[in-house]
Amino acid sequence: MPGATSPWRVNDVVRYDRMRHNATTLTALLVAVARAGDYEAEPARVELAGWRREVGAVDGFDRAAVAALTERIDLRIRELEVPQ
């Protein structure tokens, strides 16, 4: 529709894209854990499925929800990146 305004602002799109990018990073980290095949493999698969559901379900127009999910994803990435 010409002349219609979007409920998204430019910074909203950037934040949503950042959340999706970080979710991809988290997915890669969890897949690596799952492929290791040790006792952490199955919990990593379950966790990965949960993250995928949450990322898919977040309302991209809800700034607070996107920010909260991004923060949780970032925290989990930091936890997984700490050398064990």
Stockholm file with secondary structure:
# STOCKHOLM 1.0

chainA/1-84         MPGATSPWRVNDVVRYDRMRHNATTLTALLVAVARAGDYEAEPARVELAGWRREVGAVDGFDRAAVAALTERIDLRIRELEVPQ
#=GR chainA/1-84 SS CTTCCCSCCHHHHHHHHHHHHHHHHHHHHHHHHHHHCSTTHHHHHHHHHHHHHHHHHSCTTCHHHHHHHHHHHHHHHHHHHSCC
#=GC SS_cons        CTTCCCSCCHHHHHHHHHHHHHHHHHHHHHHHHHHHCSTTHHHHHHHHHHHHHHHHHSCTTCHHHHHHHHHHHHHHHHHHHSCC
//
